[in-house]
Amino acid sequence: MNGAAPPAIARRQQRAAAGGAPRCLPLRSAPAPPMAAGRRAPPEPGGGPVLLQGIFGAGPAPGAAACSLSLTARELQVRRAGGCPGGSAGPDAALRLADCVGSTAFPAAPAAACFSLVCYPLRGPRWGPPARQRLERTFRVSRGPDAEGNLRIAQAWSRRIRELAVPAVPAQDGDSYGVLPRPCRALVLLNPQSGSGRALDDFQAVVQPMLAEADITTTVFVTERPHHAHEKVRDEDLSQWDTLVVMSGDGLLFEVVNGLMERPDWKEAMKKPLCILPGGSGNALAASINYYAGYEQVAKKKLLTNCTFILCKGLYTQMDLVSLSTASGKRFFSFLGFGWGFISDVDIDSEKYRWLGSARFTLGTLQCLAKLRVYQGRLSYLPMGPEQGSSPAPRDPHAPVTNGHIPQPAGTDAPGSPPPDSLLVPLGQPVPAHWTVVPEEEFVLVYAIYQSHLGTNLLMAPAARLHDGCIHLFYMKAGISRVTVLKLFLAISRGTHLDLNCPHLCYVPVRAFRLEPRVAAGIMTVDGEALACEPVQGQVHGRLCRVVSGS
């Protein structure tokens, strides 16, 4: 790392210079013998061939316990010096490089050097899901009086550890996956009022130290009003950053996505990987990414630590967006979901309890159950079929003609324009004949979701993935009892609601949909943000942006 050392590294340097108490494994105290430079050892059990091997002090202080290190492609194996002859037994400790976020080398007195690595292994209590916890190990290189030589050895180990800690990019066609560069520059857009109002404190206490360890520098932009982030990313020169990080709820990322889509260079801007760190109440996308990465369902600081670790590792992939068009002429790009009815009522009506954090949704659910409403409207959709991708919808021979041209849905093919909605016809026309029209016209809720989670603890679409090209459409028909609604929402927390086989709850994977309320009643939401109640339709656009994902 160039320039002044981060605070954590500076503290290690001070301890090393002062000969303070080392951070070390419980090894016997002995002077560190010289390193066996340039040797390659035979394959080691469980870790693959050894790439580097040496004997070092197990801590930054002079006289630290001696340990033997073996670096493989997957882990750093640590043994007591002189123990386990021939490598026949397993190591005393094995630090997985998949858990490592960074490594650094620095000089130590007298004439020695150190290298350290920081890992976040998954650890958990006896009860409850595990979460990532910080583990730092520092090793002392003291080969002789050659300070520069010792530092070069430490730097070589640190550099190799960093190289091996970079996540492997999955083998995919095209450019589906990538890894953020190192060093990495991040623009952090943070809403200090989101959720319970602790986003800034949590960023400084949890996120910033982890990013410094991963060689990610940050420029923090604190929003002061609605649409502030939207304007920032729409107008700013983004070339100075490698990633855009949103520390807030889902609403701020909605602003960022739509700000980027308004840029004349939106195609290039949308190649900038986005990252969500949970700082709001719902945190649906953060919970979804946590789920896609294979972690157990967690909340609060555990979820924040998991998502920050995913950012530190830097693996990103593509994400679908859904284009939503309204009868009043508005167009939005959505990454999470569109809703009308019960779920949207809970989301918006519970805003006044945002100081409760995610508990606001529990209270809001009980209140909305007490006054369970029914909404009237027409729901139509284009189901998923064997054919994928955007193909033009069949032309309606009875569609009106204006100046010799059939009216087109939102979007055009003009340079710099957002992508056209080629699956849709204008809202004033009937849906194409190959669409499905739901016969019922009374609903408790309609929700089109494109991620797995509706909230931190609400696994609504377990089959969803970031770029599956699918809108997961749920609708609940009128006539359902309050008790059944409550059972369904309790089951959503485990993702088992469809296993209840409730005849009032319907699910269908679709490529496009249209919703036409009979009257302007109820609340509509997109990515948790309220909309006026009016006819709306949407279609999925595959792989339109990139997101830091961890999988």
N, C-alpha and C positions, 0 to 999 in steps of 0.2 A: 504494500500500500504506500502511496506517495504522500508527502506532506507530513503534518503533525500526526502522531499516533492517536487513535481514538482513546477515550478515557480508560476503557477496560484494558487496553494494551499498555497504556502508560502506567497503570497500577501494577501490572505484572513486571514491567521493567523496573519499577521502584523496589518491588519485593526482591527481584533478582539481585539488584545492586546492593541492597541492604542486607542480603542474606537472611531475609525473613522466613517465616514458616511456609514451607512449600505446600502446593496443592498436589498431593501425590497418592499413589496407590499404597496400601499397607504392606510395604516391602522392607526388608532388612536394610539398615543404614550401612553404606559402603561407598568408597570412592568410585567414581565412574571410570571404568577402563576405556582405552581408546576405541574408537569406532572401527569396525571392520569395513573399510571403505571399498565400494565397488564390487562386493561379493553378491552373487545370486545363489540362493539356497535351493535345495530340492523342494518339490511341492509339499505344502503343508495341509494337514487334514482340515477340511471344511472351508478353507479360505482361498484355495487355488494356489498357483505358483507364487513364490515370494519374489517381489520386485525390488525391495530394499530391505537391508538388515543391518542392525547395529546395536551397540550397548551404550546406554545413556543414563544420566541421573534422572530419577523419577520425580522431578520437581525443579523449580528454578534456583534453589539455594545451593551453595557449595556444600559438599558432603551429603547430598541427598542420596537416598537408597538407589542402588543400581538396578537397572532392568534391561532386558533384552527385547528389542522391538523387531517385528517382522511385518512388513507392509505388503499386502496382497491387493488385488483389484477390488476386493469387497470389504476388507477390514484391516484395522491396525491391531495386531496381536501383541500383547504385553505379557512377559514372563519375568519371574524373579531371576536375577543374574546368577548363572551357575546352576540353576534348576532345570529340570526337564531335559537331560542330555539327549542330543540327537533329535530333539523335537518330537519324541515319541508320544508325549502326553499333550493334552490340550493346553491352551494359554490360560494364564490366571485371569486375564480380561481380554475381551475382543470388542473393539470399538467399530461399529458398522459405519462405513463411509456413506451409506445411504442416509444416515442420521446426521452427518457432519454438514455444517453450514459454512465453516470457514477455518482457515489456518493461517498463522503468521509466524514470522521469525524475528528475533530482536537480540541485541547484544546484552551480555550480562557480565558483571565484574566477578572475579578478576580475569580478564582475557578469555572469557567463555562466551557462549551464546545459548539461546533457548529457542525452541519452537513449540507452539501450542496448537491445539485444535479444540473446537467447540462443537459438541454434538447435542442433539435433542432426541434421545431415545424415548420410545413409548413406554411409560411406566404408569402403573395404576394402583389404586387402593385394593384391598381384598374384595370390597364391594364397589360396584360402579365401573364405568368405562375408563380405560387408561387415557392418558394425555401426555403430550411431549413435555419433558422436563430437562432443564439445562444441565449439561455435564461438560466440564472443562478439564483437560489434561495438559500439563506442561512438562517438557523434557529438556534436560540440560546437556549441552554438548561441551565437553571439556577435554579435548584431545591433547592439548598441550598449550604452550604459551602463545601460539599463533592465533590471535584474536580474529583476524580476517579469515583464516582457514576454518575456524570453528563456525563463524557466521555463515560462510558459504555452505558448509554441511547442513546447518539448520535451515537455510533458505532452500536447499535442494529438497529436503524432506517436506518442508511446508508446501513448496510448489507442487510436488508430486501428490501430496494429499489433496490439495485443491483440485488438481486435474482429475483425480480418480473420484472425487466427490460429486462431480458434475453428473446429473442424471442422464441415463441413456435415453436417447430419443427413440420411441417405438417405431418399428418398421412399418411405414404406411406409404401409400401412394401420394404423390403431390407433396405439398408443404403443410400437412396437417399439424405437425408438431415442430417446436423449436425450443431453444433455451436462451434465457436472457444473458447478455454479455457480462463479463467481469473485467474491470469494475463496471457497476451499473448505476445509472442516474434515474431517479424516480421523482415524478411530480406527485405529491400526495395532496389530494383534495379532501378536506376534512370539515365536517359540519359539527361544530361544538354543541349544538342544541339537539342533535339526534338522540333518540332513545332516552335514557335517564340522564343525559347531559354529561357523561363521563368520557366521551370519545377522545378529547384532547389529553386528558390525564392518562387514559389507557394507552394512547399512542406513545406518550413520553416514557411511561413506565415499562411497557411490554414490547412494543413494536420497534421503537428506535434503537434500543440496544441490540436486538437481534439483527436488524438490518446492517448496523455498523459491523457486526461480526462477519456478515456475509459480503462485505465490501460493496454495499448498496448505499449510495449517498442520496439524501432526500432534499427536495425543495417543498416546503409545507405551505399550502394555500388554504387558509381558513376562511370558509364562506361566511358572509355577513348578511345575506338576504336570499330569498328565493330566486332561482335562475342565475345565481352568481357563478356557479360552476359551469352551467350551460354557456354563458357568455365567455368565460375564461377559455374553455377548450375550443370554442367556435372561432375565436379571434387570435389566439396565441400561436406563435411559432413553436411547434412541438418538436422540432428537430433536436433540441437540446436535451431531450429526455428519451430514455429507452423504454419506459413503461409509465402508465398512468394508474395510480393507486387511489382507490376511493375508500376512505375510512368513515363509514356512516351506515345508515340503513340503505335499503334498495332504492329509495327515492332519489338519492343523490347520483347513483349510477345511471338511473333513467335520464337525469339531466345531462350527464356526460355523454351518453350514447347519442342522444338527440342533438346535442351541440356539435358533436363530431359529424353527424350525418348532414348538418346544414353547411358544412364547409364545401367550397368549390372542389377541394382536393380530398373529398371524403373517402375515396377508394384507398388513397395512400394513408390517410389519417387512421382509418379503421384497421390498418396493419399494425398499429401500435398496440402491444398487448395491454389489456386492462386487468386490474386486480381489485378484488373486493375484500376488505377487512371488516369484520362485523363491528359496527359501532351504533347500531340502531336497536329497534325493538324486535322487528321481524327477522331480519338477516337471512332471508330465504335463499339467496344465491350463495352466500357463504356456507350455509348448512348443506346446500346441494353439492358444492365443490368438496366439502369435507366428506360427504357421502360417496362421491365419485372416486375420491382418493383412497377409499377403502377403510376409513376410520369409523369408529362407533359414534353414534349420535351423542353430541355434547353441546354445551351452551356456555355462555359468558366467557370467562378468561380461558377456559380450555379450548373453546372454539376459536377464540382470537389467536391463541398460541399456535394451534394447528394451521390456521390460515396464513399466519405470518411465516411459519416454517415452510409452507408451500411456496410462498413468495421468495424466501431465501434460496430455495433450491432452483427456482426459476423456470421450470418446465411450463410451457404454454401450448395451447391448442386452439382450434377454431370453435366458434359458437354461432348457433343459428340466432337470427332475430326474426321477429314477426312484425310486419307492417300493418298498422291499424288505421283505417280511414273512417271518418264520421260523416254523417249527413250534412253537418255544417261546414264541411270542407277541410277539417283538420286532418293531419296525418302524423302518426307517431311511429317510432320504432321501439319495440318492446322486447326485453330479454327474459322476462319472468312469467307474466300472465295477465289475462284480462278477466274481469269478473263483474257479475251483476247479481244482486240478491243477497242472500244471507252472509256469505263470506265477505263481500264488500261492505255490507252494513256493519259487521263486527270490526273490520279494519278501520273504517272511518269513524264510527260512533265511539270507538275506544281511544281515539286520539287524545281526549281530555285526561286519560289516565297514563300517558306516555311515561310519566315519572316512575311508574311501576315496572318499567322494562317489559319483558315478554309476558309478564303476568297480566298485563292489560288485556290480552286476547282472551284469557280465561274469563275474566270479569265481563268483557264485552260479549262473549258467547252466551253466558248465562242471561244477560240482559236481553239479547236479541231472541233467545229461545222463549222468553216470557211473552214476547209480542211477535211471534212467528208470522212473517208476512208472506203473501203470495203475489207474484208478479206475472202479468200477462204479456205475451209477446210471441213472435215466431222465430224459431231457431232452425237454421239450415247449415249444411256442411258438405264439404268434399272429402269423402273418406280416403284414407291411405289405400293405395292400390299397388299392384306389382310394378307399375311404372313410377319412377322417381324423378325429381328435378322439376324445373318450371317449364311447362309447355303451355302454349296459349289455350285459353278456354274456348270451346266451340262457340262460334258466332251465332247469336240469336237472329233468325231471319226476320223477325218482327221488331227488332230493335229500331228506335227512332234514328233518323239520319239528319244531321245538321250540316249544311253547306257541303253536302256530298261525303261527309265523314261520320262514321259511327263513333259516338262518344266513348272515350277511353277511361279506364279506371286510373287511380292515382299513379303518378310516376310517368316519366317519359324516357326515351332513349337518347335525349340530347346530352352532349358532353357535359359532365359535371353534375347531372341530375341524379337523384337517388334511383335505385332500380325500380322498374315498373312492376305493378302487381298484375302479372300476366295470367293469374288464375281467376281473377275477379272481373266482374262486369260492374258498371256504375250502380250505385245504391238505388237509383230510381228505376232500374230494370229488374225483372224477375231473375232469380238465380238460374243458371243453366240447367237443362233437363237432366244431366247426369249427376246433379247434386241430390242429396237427401234432405227432405223437409220433415222435421219432427212433427208428428201429428198432434201431440199435446201442445197446448199454448198457455198453460199455467205452471209456473215454476217457483220453487223455493230458492233455487240458485242456479246460475250458469257460471262455469269457470273453465276457461281455456288456459292451461298451464303448460309451460315448455321446459321446466326444470323439475327435479324430483321433489323438492320441498316447497311447501307453502309458507313455512315459518321455521324457526329454529327446531321445534319439536313436532312438526307436521309433515310427515312423509306421504304426500298425496299421490305422486306418480313414480313409484319405485322403478319402473322400466325406463324412465326418461334419461337421456344423455345430452351432453352439450351440443352435439351436432348429429342428432338422429333424424333431422328433417321432418319432425313430427310435432303437431300440436295435440296435446292430450286433453280432450274435451270431456268435461263432466257436466251433467245436469241432473238436478233433483226435481222430480215432478211433485205437484201439489197432492195433498192427501196424506202425507207422511205425518206421523205423530211426533210430538216434541221428544218423547223418550227415545224413539228410534234415531232422530237427528243427533241427540246427545251420544248414543251408542256409536254412531258412525264417526263422530268427531273424536271420541276417545280412541277408536280403532285407527284413525288416521295417524295418531302419534306413533303407531307401530307399523304403519303401512299395510294394515290388514283389512281395511274397510271394504274392499271388493270381495273379500272372503265371506262377508256376512250375507252376500247374495240378496241384498235389499232390492225389491222390485221397483222402488221409487228412485234409486240411484243408478244412473246410466253413465257408461264410459265408452268412448269411441276415439281411436286415434285418427286424426284428420290432417289434411294439408291446408285447408282454408275453411272459414266459417262466416256466417252472417247472423246477426241478432237484430231483430226489429221489434222494440217495445211497442205495445199497443197504445200506451199513454206514457208520458214522461214521468214515471214514478220509480223511486228507488235510486240507489247509488251505483254508479259504474266506477270501476277502478282499472288503472293500467299500471302494473308494477308498484301497486300500493298507493298511487296518486289518484285523487278523485277526478272524475270526468262528469260533464253534464249527461243526463240520460237522453240518448237519441240513438237512431239506427247506426250500427257500426259493423264493419266487416274487416277481416284480416287474413293474411296468408303468410306462410313461413318462407323465409329466404335463407337458404342453407349456407352456413359457414361465412356469414357476412362480417364477423369481427373475430378478434383473438382475445383469449382470456387465460391468465395464469391459473393452471388447473391442478398440477400435481399428478395427473394421470392422462 
